[in-house]
Amino acid sequence: MISLNEVDALGAAGLIASLSQTKHFKNGRCASVYLGVTPKQFSSGGKTVMLGIDKCAGDKQLKSCLFLGALSYISNLPEKPKTLKQQWLLRLVARSGVKRACIALVNKNIRTAWAMLKQGTNYQPAMI
């Protein structure tokens, strides 16, 4: 059984290894697509259909590690949020459910990590 600290360390190391060459990605969405956490999109005749997450795309072990970290974070959310991200997550969980909120959080974390690596900055949470 892997502990939460190991999930944090493995997820961070995997993100740094996957996203370290930020010039390979045009933006954070491209990085999320590369890691396989965006929905599949099919369009024909002006109609766009969004399907679920492709289970075969990206690094499966990194995706599962990031998902477990997001699930752990969501399960330990306080009832009174202190940051805008926590407030967003509480509304998202109430609206969409825990598993979809986990995937959305993983997607947001990948985009944030890409931006931090690109700009060379540290994470600064937006407080309420």
TIZAFI-285316 format. One record per atom (N, C-alpha, C): residue number from 1; residue in one letter; atom name; x, y, z. Coordinates in nm, 3 decimals, decimal comma. Layout:
TIZAFI-285316
[rec NUM "A" "CA" [X Y Z]]
...
This chain:
TIZAFI-285316
[rec 1 "M" "N" [0,085 -0,118 0,000]]
[rec 1 "M" "CA" [0,000 0,000 0,000]]
[rec 1 "M" "C" [0,088 0,124 0,000]]
[rec 2 "I" "N" [0,056 0,219 -0,085]]
[rec 2 "I" "CA" [0,135 0,342 -0,096]]
[rec 2 "I" "C" [0,073 0,447 -0,005]]
[rec 3 "S" "N" [0,157 0,516 0,073]]
[rec 3 "S" "CA" [0,107 0,619 0,162]]
[rec 3 "S" "C" [0,086 0,749 0,085]]
[rec 4 "L" "N" [0,016 0,844 0,147]]
[rec 4 "L" "CA" [-0,014 0,971 0,083]]
[rec 4 "L" "C" [0,113 1,050 0,053]]
[rec 5 "N" "N" [0,211 1,045 0,141]]
[rec 5 "N" "CA" [0,337 1,116 0,117]]
[rec 5 "N" "C" [0,409 1,061 -0,006]]
[rec 6 "E" "N" [0,401 0,931 -0,027]]
[rec 6 "E" "CA" [0,462 0,871 -0,145]]
[rec 6 "E" "C" [0,388 0,913 -0,272]]
[rec 7 "V" "N" [0,255 0,925 -0,263]]
[rec 7 "V" "CA" [0,176 0,971 -0,378]]
[rec 7 "V" "C" [0,216 1,114 -0,413]]
[rec 8 "D" "N" [0,231 1,200 -0,312]]
[rec 8 "D" "CA" [0,273 1,338 -0,336]]
[rec 8 "D" "C" [0,409 1,343 -0,404]]
[rec 9 "A" "N" [0,504 1,267 -0,351]]
[rec 9 "A" "CA" [0,640 1,269 -0,405]]
[rec 9 "A" "C" [0,645 1,210 -0,546]]
[rec 10 "L" "N" [0,575 1,098 -0,567]]
[rec 10 "L" "CA" [0,574 1,035 -0,698]]
[rec 10 "L" "C" [0,504 1,123 -0,801]]
[rec 11 "G" "N" [0,394 1,185 -0,762]]
[rec 11 "G" "CA" [0,321 1,274 -0,853]]
[rec 11 "G" "C" [0,404 1,395 -0,892]]
[rec 12 "A" "N" [0,470 1,455 -0,794]]
[rec 12 "A" "CA" [0,553 1,573 -0,823]]
[rec 12 "A" "C" [0,671 1,536 -0,911]]
[rec 13 "A" "N" [0,735 1,424 -0,881]]
[rec 13 "A" "CA" [0,850 1,381 -0,963]]
[rec 13 "A" "C" [0,806 1,347 -1,104]]
[rec 14 "G" "N" [0,690 1,282 -1,118]]
[rec 14 "G" "CA" [0,639 1,248 -1,250]]
[rec 14 "G" "C" [0,604 1,371 -1,332]]
[rec 15 "L" "N" [0,544 1,471 -1,266]]
[rec 15 "L" "CA" [0,511 1,595 -1,337]]
[rec 15 "L" "C" [0,636 1,669 -1,382]]
[rec 16 "I" "N" [0,734 1,676 -1,296]]
[rec 16 "I" "CA" [0,859 1,744 -1,333]]
[rec 16 "I" "C" [0,927 1,672 -1,447]]
[rec 17 "A" "N" [0,928 1,539 -1,442]]
[rec 17 "A" "CA" [0,991 1,463 -1,549]]
[rec 17 "A" "C" [0,916 1,478 -1,681]]
[rec 18 "S" "N" [0,783 1,480 -1,676]]
[rec 18 "S" "CA" [0,704 1,488 -1,798]]
[rec 18 "S" "C" [0,699 1,628 -1,857]]
[rec 19 "L" "N" [0,699 1,730 -1,771]]
[rec 19 "L" "CA" [0,680 1,867 -1,817]]
[rec 19 "L" "C" [0,805 1,952 -1,812]]
[rec 20 "S" "N" [0,920 1,893 -1,783]]
[rec 20 "S" "CA" [1,041 1,973 -1,765]]
[rec 20 "S" "C" [1,081 2,050 -1,891]]
[rec 21 "Q" "N" [1,055 1,995 -2,007]]
[rec 21 "Q" "CA" [1,082 2,066 -2,132]]
[rec 21 "Q" "C" [0,956 2,141 -2,173]]
[rec 22 "T" "N" [0,932 2,257 -2,111]]
[rec 22 "T" "CA" [0,808 2,331 -2,134]]
[rec 22 "T" "C" [0,797 2,382 -2,277]]
[rec 23 "K" "N" [0,907 2,393 -2,347]]
[rec 23 "K" "CA" [0,900 2,443 -2,485]]
[rec 23 "K" "C" [0,832 2,343 -2,579]]
[rec 24 "H" "N" [0,818 2,218 -2,536]]
[rec 24 "H" "CA" [0,751 2,118 -2,618]]
[rec 24 "H" "C" [0,599 2,138 -2,622]]
[rec 25 "F" "N" [0,547 2,215 -2,527]]
[rec 25 "F" "CA" [0,403 2,236 -2,517]]
[rec 25 "F" "C" [0,370 2,382 -2,543]]
[rec 26 "K" "N" [0,271 2,406 -2,627]]
[rec 26 "K" "CA" [0,230 2,542 -2,661]]
[rec 26 "K" "C" [0,166 2,611 -2,541]]
[rec 27 "N" "N" [0,085 2,536 -2,466]]
[rec 27 "N" "CA" [0,017 2,591 -2,348]]
[rec 27 "N" "C" [-0,014 2,476 -2,251]]
[rec 28 "G" "N" [-0,080 2,511 -2,142]]
[rec 28 "G" "CA" [-0,112 2,411 -2,041]]
[rec 28 "G" "C" [-0,209 2,305 -2,090]]
[rec 29 "R" "N" [-0,299 2,343 -2,181]]
[rec 29 "R" "CA" [-0,392 2,243 -2,235]]
[rec 29 "R" "C" [-0,318 2,136 -2,313]]
[rec 30 "C" "N" [-0,216 2,176 -2,388]]
[rec 30 "C" "CA" [-0,137 2,077 -2,463]]
[rec 30 "C" "C" [-0,067 1,981 -2,368]]
[rec 31 "A" "N" [-0,021 2,031 -2,254]]
[rec 31 "A" "CA" [0,042 1,945 -2,154]]
[rec 31 "A" "C" [-0,060 1,848 -2,096]]
[rec 32 "S" "N" [-0,183 1,894 -2,072]]
[rec 32 "S" "CA" [-0,288 1,806 -2,021]]
[rec 32 "S" "C" [-0,326 1,699 -2,123]]
[rec 33 "V" "N" [-0,330 1,738 -2,249]]
[rec 33 "V" "CA" [-0,360 1,641 -2,354]]
[rec 33 "V" "C" [-0,250 1,536 -2,362]]
[rec 34 "Y" "N" [-0,125 1,579 -2,352]]
[rec 34 "Y" "CA" [-0,011 1,487 -2,357]]
[rec 34 "Y" "C" [-0,019 1,384 -2,244]]
[rec 35 "L" "N" [-0,059 1,429 -2,126]]
[rec 35 "L" "CA" [-0,068 1,337 -2,012]]
[rec 35 "L" "C" [-0,200 1,260 -2,009]]
[rec 36 "G" "N" [-0,296 1,294 -2,096]]
[rec 36 "G" "CA" [-0,416 1,215 -2,113]]
[rec 36 "G" "C" [-0,527 1,241 -2,013]]
[rec 37 "V" "N" [-0,544 1,365 -1,969]]
[rec 37 "V" "CA" [-0,650 1,393 -1,871]]
[rec 37 "V" "C" [-0,756 1,489 -1,925]]
[rec 38 "T" "N" [-0,765 1,506 -2,056]]
[rec 38 "T" "CA" [-0,870 1,589 -2,114]]
[rec 38 "T" "C" [-0,969 1,497 -2,185]]
[rec 39 "P" "N" [-1,095 1,539 -2,193]]
[rec 39 "P" "CA" [-1,195 1,455 -2,260]]
[rec 39 "P" "C" [-1,169 1,443 -2,410]]
[rec 40 "K" "N" [-1,208 1,330 -2,465]]
[rec 40 "K" "CA" [-1,199 1,310 -2,610]]
[rec 40 "K" "C" [-1,305 1,397 -2,676]]
[rec 41 "Q" "N" [-1,269 1,454 -2,789]]
[rec 41 "Q" "CA" [-1,362 1,542 -2,860]]
[rec 41 "Q" "C" [-1,376 1,495 -3,004]]
[rec 42 "F" "N" [-1,498 1,477 -3,046]]
[rec 42 "F" "CA" [-1,527 1,442 -3,185]]
[rec 42 "F" "C" [-1,618 1,551 -3,240]]
[rec 43 "S" "N" [-1,589 1,598 -3,361]]
[rec 43 "S" "CA" [-1,675 1,698 -3,421]]
[rec 43 "S" "C" [-1,696 1,665 -3,568]]
[rec 44 "S" "N" [-1,820 1,684 -3,611]]
[rec 44 "S" "CA" [-1,856 1,659 -3,749]]
[rec 44 "S" "C" [-1,978 1,743 -3,782]]
[rec 45 "G" "N" [-1,974 1,813 -3,892]]
[rec 45 "G" "CA" [-2,088 1,892 -3,934]]
[rec 45 "G" "C" [-2,122 2,004 -3,839]]
[rec 46 "G" "N" [-2,023 2,059 -3,771]]
[rec 46 "G" "CA" [-2,048 2,168 -3,679]]
[rec 46 "G" "C" [-2,096 2,125 -3,541]]
[rec 47 "K" "N" [-2,113 1,995 -3,519]]
[rec 47 "K" "CA" [-2,156 1,945 -3,389]]
[rec 47 "K" "C" [-2,035 1,887 -3,317]]
[rec 48 "T" "N" [-2,016 1,929 -3,195]]
[rec 48 "T" "CA" [-1,906 1,879 -3,115]]
[rec 48 "T" "C" [-1,960 1,788 -3,007]]
[rec 49 "V" "N" [-1,901 1,670 -2,994]]
[rec 49 "V" "CA" [-1,940 1,574 -2,891]]
[rec 49 "V" "C" [-1,820 1,550 -2,801]]
[rec 50 "M" "N" [-1,838 1,574 -2,672]]
[rec 50 "M" "CA" [-1,733 1,550 -2,575]]
[rec 50 "M" "C" [-1,759 1,417 -2,506]]
[rec 51 "L" "N" [-1,662 1,329 -2,512]]
[rec 51 "L" "CA" [-1,673 1,199 -2,447]]
[rec 51 "L" "C" [-1,586 1,197 -2,323]]
[rec 52 "G" "N" [-1,575 1,084 -2,259]]
[rec 52 "G" "CA" [-1,498 1,071 -2,137]]
[rec 52 "G" "C" [-1,348 1,073 -2,160]]
[rec 53 "I" "N" [-1,274 1,055 -2,054]]
[rec 53 "I" "CA" [-1,128 1,054 -2,057]]
[rec 53 "I" "C" [-1,082 0,924 -2,123]]
[rec 54 "D" "N" [-0,984 0,936 -2,211]]
[rec 54 "D" "CA" [-0,928 0,819 -2,279]]
[rec 54 "D" "C" [-0,839 0,744 -2,181]]
[rec 55 "K" "N" [-0,873 0,620 -2,153]]
[rec 55 "K" "CA" [-0,798 0,542 -2,054]]
[rec 55 "K" "C" [-0,664 0,494 -2,108]]
[rec 56 "C" "N" [-0,646 0,496 -2,239]]
[rec 56 "C" "CA" [-0,522 0,447 -2,299]]
[rec 56 "C" "C" [-0,420 0,557 -2,325]]
[rec 57 "A" "N" [-0,463 0,682 -2,321]]
[rec 57 "A" "CA" [-0,373 0,792 -2,355]]
[rec 57 "A" "C" [-0,289 0,833 -2,235]]
[rec 58 "G" "N" [-0,170 0,880 -2,261]]
[rec 58 "G" "CA" [-0,083 0,934 -2,156]]
[rec 58 "G" "C" [-0,017 0,826 -2,071]]
[rec 59 "D" "N" [0,046 0,873 -1,966]]
[rec 59 "D" "CA" [0,117 0,786 -1,872]]
[rec 59 "D" "C" [0,018 0,737 -1,767]]
[rec 60 "K" "N" [-0,017 0,609 -1,772]]
[rec 60 "K" "CA" [-0,121 0,554 -1,684]]
[rec 60 "K" "C" [-0,081 0,562 -1,537]]
[rec 61 "Q" "N" [0,044 0,534 -1,506]]
[rec 61 "Q" "CA" [0,087 0,536 -1,367]]
[rec 61 "Q" "C" [0,085 0,678 -1,311]]
[rec 62 "L" "N" [0,128 0,774 -1,391]]
[rec 62 "L" "CA" [0,127 0,913 -1,345]]
[rec 62 "L" "C" [-0,017 0,962 -1,328]]
[rec 63 "K" "N" [-0,104 0,926 -1,422]]
[rec 63 "K" "CA" [-0,245 0,965 -1,410]]
[rec 63 "K" "C" [-0,307 0,908 -1,284]]
[rec 64 "S" "N" [-0,281 0,781 -1,255]]
[rec 64 "S" "CA" [-0,340 0,720 -1,136]]
[rec 64 "S" "C" [-0,283 0,783 -1,009]]
[rec 65 "C" "N" [-0,156 0,816 -1,010]]
[rec 65 "C" "CA" [-0,094 0,880 -0,894]]
[rec 65 "C" "C" [-0,153 1,019 -0,870]]
[rec 66 "L" "N" [-0,169 1,096 -0,977]]
[rec 66 "L" "CA" [-0,228 1,229 -0,964]]
[rec 66 "L" "C" [-0,375 1,220 -0,924]]
[rec 67 "F" "N" [-0,447 1,119 -0,973]]
[rec 67 "F" "CA" [-0,587 1,101 -0,936]]
[rec 67 "F" "C" [-0,599 1,067 -0,788]]
[rec 68 "L" "N" [-0,511 0,979 -0,738]]
[rec 68 "L" "CA" [-0,515 0,945 -0,595]]
[rec 68 "L" "C" [-0,485 1,066 -0,508]]
[rec 69 "G" "N" [-0,391 1,149 -0,552]]
[rec 69 "G" "CA" [-0,361 1,272 -0,478]]
[rec 69 "G" "C" [-0,479 1,366 -0,477]]
[rec 70 "A" "N" [-0,546 1,381 -0,591]]
[rec 70 "A" "CA" [-0,664 1,468 -0,598]]
[rec 70 "A" "C" [-0,778 1,414 -0,513]]
[rec 71 "L" "N" [-0,797 1,283 -0,516]]
[rec 71 "L" "CA" [-0,902 1,221 -0,435]]
[rec 71 "L" "C" [-0,875 1,243 -0,286]]
[rec 72 "S" "N" [-0,751 1,231 -0,247]]
[rec 72 "S" "CA" [-0,714 1,254 -0,108]]
[rec 72 "S" "C" [-0,738 1,400 -0,068]]
[rec 73 "Y" "N" [-0,702 1,492 -0,158]]
[rec 73 "Y" "CA" [-0,720 1,634 -0,130]]
[rec 73 "Y" "C" [-0,869 1,667 -0,117]]
[rec 74 "I" "N" [-0,950 1,614 -0,207]]
[rec 74 "I" "CA" [-1,093 1,643 -0,203]]
[rec 74 "I" "C" [-1,158 1,581 -0,079]]
[rec 75 "S" "N" [-1,115 1,464 -0,039]]
[rec 75 "S" "CA" [-1,175 1,400 0,079]]
[rec 75 "S" "C" [-1,139 1,473 0,208]]
[rec 76 "N" "N" [-1,033 1,554 0,207]]
[rec 76 "N" "CA" [-0,992 1,628 0,326]]
[rec 76 "N" "C" [-1,022 1,777 0,316]]
[rec 77 "L" "N" [-1,113 1,817 0,227]]
[rec 77 "L" "CA" [-1,148 1,958 0,214]]
[rec 77 "L" "C" [-1,221 2,007 0,338]]
[rec 78 "P" "N" [-1,189 2,128 0,385]]
[rec 78 "P" "CA" [-1,263 2,182 0,499]]
[rec 78 "P" "C" [-1,402 2,231 0,455]]
[rec 79 "E" "N" [-1,495 2,239 0,551]]
[rec 79 "E" "CA" [-1,629 2,286 0,517]]
[rec 79 "E" "C" [-1,629 2,435 0,485]]
[rec 80 "K" "N" [-1,540 2,510 0,549]]
[rec 80 "K" "CA" [-1,527 2,652 0,519]]
[rec 80 "K" "C" [-1,396 2,672 0,442]]
[rec 81 "P" "N" [-1,407 2,696 0,311]]
[rec 81 "P" "CA" [-1,286 2,709 0,230]]
[rec 81 "P" "C" [-1,205 2,834 0,264]]
[rec 82 "K" "N" [-1,073 2,821 0,250]]
[rec 82 "K" "CA" [-0,983 2,933 0,277]]
[rec 82 "K" "C" [-0,927 2,992 0,148]]
[rec 83 "T" "N" [-0,928 2,913 0,041]]
[rec 83 "T" "CA" [-0,874 2,962 -0,087]]
[rec 83 "T" "C" [-0,982 2,953 -0,194]]
[rec 84 "L" "N" [-0,959 3,023 -0,304]]
[rec 84 "L" "CA" [-1,052 3,019 -0,416]]
[rec 84 "L" "C" [-1,059 2,879 -0,477]]
[rec 85 "K" "N" [-0,947 2,806 -0,477]]
[rec 85 "K" "CA" [-0,944 2,672 -0,532]]
[rec 85 "K" "C" [-1,031 2,577 -0,450]]
[rec 86 "Q" "N" [-1,026 2,589 -0,318]]
[rec 86 "Q" "CA" [-1,110 2,505 -0,233]]
[rec 86 "Q" "C" [-1,257 2,539 -0,252]]
[rec 87 "Q" "N" [-1,288 2,666 -0,267]]
[rec 87 "Q" "CA" [-1,425 2,709 -0,292]]
[rec 87 "Q" "C" [-1,476 2,652 -0,424]]
[rec 88 "W" "N" [-1,393 2,660 -0,529]]
[rec 88 "W" "CA" [-1,427 2,605 -0,660]]
[rec 88 "W" "C" [-1,450 2,454 -0,650]]
[rec 89 "L" "N" [-1,364 2,384 -0,578]]
[rec 89 "L" "CA" [-1,376 2,239 -0,565]]
[rec 89 "L" "C" [-1,504 2,198 -0,491]]
[rec 90 "L" "N" [-1,537 2,268 -0,385]]
[rec 90 "L" "CA" [-1,660 2,234 -0,311]]
[rec 90 "L" "C" [-1,783 2,251 -0,399]]
[rec 91 "R" "N" [-1,788 2,357 -0,478]]
[rec 91 "R" "CA" [-1,901 2,377 -0,570]]
[rec 91 "R" "C" [-1,902 2,269 -0,678]]
[rec 92 "L" "N" [-1,783 2,233 -0,729]]
[rec 92 "L" "CA" [-1,773 2,132 -0,834]]
[rec 92 "L" "C" [-1,814 1,994 -0,785]]
[rec 93 "V" "N" [-1,773 1,958 -0,665]]
[rec 93 "V" "CA" [-1,811 1,828 -0,608]]
[rec 93 "V" "C" [-1,962 1,821 -0,589]]
[rec 94 "A" "N" [-2,023 1,930 -0,542]]
[rec 94 "A" "CA" [-2,168 1,932 -0,523]]
[rec 94 "A" "C" [-2,241 1,921 -0,656]]
[rec 95 "R" "N" [-2,184 1,978 -0,761]]
[rec 95 "R" "CA" [-2,250 1,981 -0,891]]
[rec 95 "R" "C" [-2,225 1,855 -0,973]]
[rec 96 "S" "N" [-2,100 1,803 -0,971]]
[rec 96 "S" "CA" [-2,061 1,696 -1,064]]
[rec 96 "S" "C" [-2,027 1,563 -0,999]]
[rec 97 "G" "N" [-1,998 1,562 -0,872]]
[rec 97 "G" "CA" [-1,958 1,439 -0,807]]
[rec 97 "G" "C" [-1,807 1,436 -0,782]]
[rec 98 "V" "N" [-1,765 1,342 -0,701]]
[rec 98 "V" "CA" [-1,626 1,338 -0,655]]
[rec 98 "V" "C" [-1,530 1,297 -0,766]]
[rec 99 "K" "N" [-1,562 1,194 -0,843]]
[rec 99 "K" "CA" [-1,467 1,145 -0,944]]
[rec 99 "K" "C" [-1,444 1,245 -1,056]]
[rec 100 "R" "N" [-1,549 1,312 -1,101]]
[rec 100 "R" "CA" [-1,531 1,414 -1,205]]
[rec 100 "R" "C" [-1,454 1,532 -1,151]]
[rec 101 "A" "N" [-1,478 1,565 -1,025]]
[rec 101 "A" "CA" [-1,403 1,674 -0,963]]
[rec 101 "A" "C" [-1,255 1,637 -0,951]]
[rec 102 "C" "N" [-1,226 1,510 -0,925]]
[rec 102 "C" "CA" [-1,086 1,466 -0,918]]
[rec 102 "C" "C" [-1,017 1,484 -1,053]]
[rec 103 "I" "N" [-1,083 1,446 -1,160]]
[rec 103 "I" "CA" [-1,023 1,461 -1,293]]
[rec 103 "I" "C" [-1,005 1,609 -1,325]]
[rec 104 "A" "N" [-1,103 1,692 -1,289]]
[rec 104 "A" "CA" [-1,090 1,836 -1,312]]
[rec 104 "A" "C" [-0,975 1,894 -1,232]]
[rec 105 "L" "N" [-0,956 1,847 -1,109]]
[rec 105 "L" "CA" [-0,846 1,895 -1,026]]
[rec 105 "L" "C" [-0,711 1,850 -1,082]]
[rec 106 "V" "N" [-0,703 1,727 -1,131]]
[rec 106 "V" "CA" [-0,580 1,679 -1,193]]
[rec 106 "V" "C" [-0,547 1,765 -1,315]]
[rec 107 "N" "N" [-0,647 1,794 -1,397]]
[rec 107 "N" "CA" [-0,626 1,878 -1,514]]
[rec 107 "N" "C" [-0,577 2,016 -1,473]]
[rec 108 "K" "N" [-0,639 2,075 -1,373]]
[rec 108 "K" "CA" [-0,600 2,208 -1,325]]
[rec 108 "K" "C" [-0,458 2,205 -1,268]]
[rec 109 "N" "N" [-0,424 2,097 -1,195]]
[rec 109 "N" "CA" [-0,289 2,087 -1,137]]
[rec 109 "N" "C" [-0,182 2,075 -1,245]]
[rec 110 "I" "N" [-0,211 2,001 -1,351]]
[rec 110 "I" "CA" [-0,115 1,987 -1,460]]
[rec 110 "I" "C" [-0,093 2,121 -1,528]]
[rec 111 "R" "N" [-0,201 2,194 -1,554]]
[rec 111 "R" "CA" [-0,188 2,325 -1,617]]
[rec 111 "R" "C" [-0,112 2,423 -1,529]]
[rec 112 "T" "N" [-0,140 2,418 -1,398]]
[rec 112 "T" "CA" [-0,070 2,505 -1,303]]
[rec 112 "T" "C" [0,078 2,469 -1,296]]
[rec 113 "A" "N" [0,109 2,339 -1,292]]
[rec 113 "A" "CA" [0,249 2,295 -1,287]]
[rec 113 "A" "C" [0,323 2,338 -1,412]]
[rec 114 "W" "N" [0,258 2,326 -1,528]]
[rec 114 "W" "CA" [0,322 2,368 -1,653]]
[rec 114 "W" "C" [0,354 2,518 -1,649]]
[rec 115 "A" "N" [0,257 2,598 -1,603]]
[rec 115 "A" "CA" [0,278 2,743 -1,596]]
[rec 115 "A" "C" [0,389 2,779 -1,497]]
[rec 116 "M" "N" [0,393 2,709 -1,384]]
[rec 116 "M" "CA" [0,497 2,737 -1,285]]
[rec 116 "M" "C" [0,635 2,701 -1,339]]
[rec 117 "L" "N" [0,646 2,587 -1,409]]
[rec 117 "L" "CA" [0,774 2,549 -1,468]]
[rec 117 "L" "C" [0,814 2,644 -1,580]]
[rec 118 "K" "N" [0,718 2,689 -1,659]]
[rec 118 "K" "CA" [0,746 2,779 -1,770]]
[rec 118 "K" "C" [0,797 2,914 -1,719]]
[rec 119 "Q" "N" [0,733 2,967 -1,614]]
[rec 119 "Q" "CA" [0,769 3,098 -1,563]]
[rec 119 "Q" "C" [0,873 3,095 -1,452]]
[rec 120 "G" "N" [0,900 2,975 -1,399]]
[rec 120 "G" "CA" [0,998 2,963 -1,290]]
[rec 120 "G" "C" [0,951 3,024 -1,161]]
[rec 121 "T" "N" [0,822 3,010 -1,129]]
[rec 121 "T" "CA" [0,766 3,068 -1,007]]
[rec 121 "T" "C" [0,723 2,959 -0,910]]
[rec 122 "N" "N" [0,691 2,999 -0,788]]
[rec 122 "N" "CA" [0,638 2,909 -0,687]]
[rec 122 "N" "C" [0,487 2,923 -0,682]]
[rec 123 "Y" "N" [0,420 2,824 -0,625]]
[rec 123 "Y" "CA" [0,275 2,826 -0,616]]
[rec 123 "Y" "C" [0,231 2,926 -0,510]]
[rec 124 "Q" "N" [0,140 3,014 -0,548]]
[rec 124 "Q" "CA" [0,082 3,112 -0,456]]
[rec 124 "Q" "C" [-0,071 3,096 -0,460]]
[rec 125 "P" "N" [-0,131 3,032 -0,359]]
[rec 125 "P" "CA" [-0,277 3,014 -0,362]]
[rec 125 "P" "C" [-0,348 3,148 -0,342]]
[rec 126 "A" "N" [-0,458 3,167 -0,414]]
[rec 126 "A" "CA" [-0,538 3,288 -0,402]]
[rec 126 "A" "C" [-0,631 3,272 -0,283]]
[rec 127 "M" "N" [-0,613 3,354 -0,183]]
[rec 127 "M" "CA" [-0,694 3,347 -0,063]]
[rec 127 "M" "C" [-0,826 3,419 -0,084]]
[rec 128 "I" "N" [-0,926 3,378 -0,007]]
[rec 128 "I" "CA" [-1,059 3,443 -0,016]]
[rec 128 "I" "C" [-1,054 3,576 0,056]]
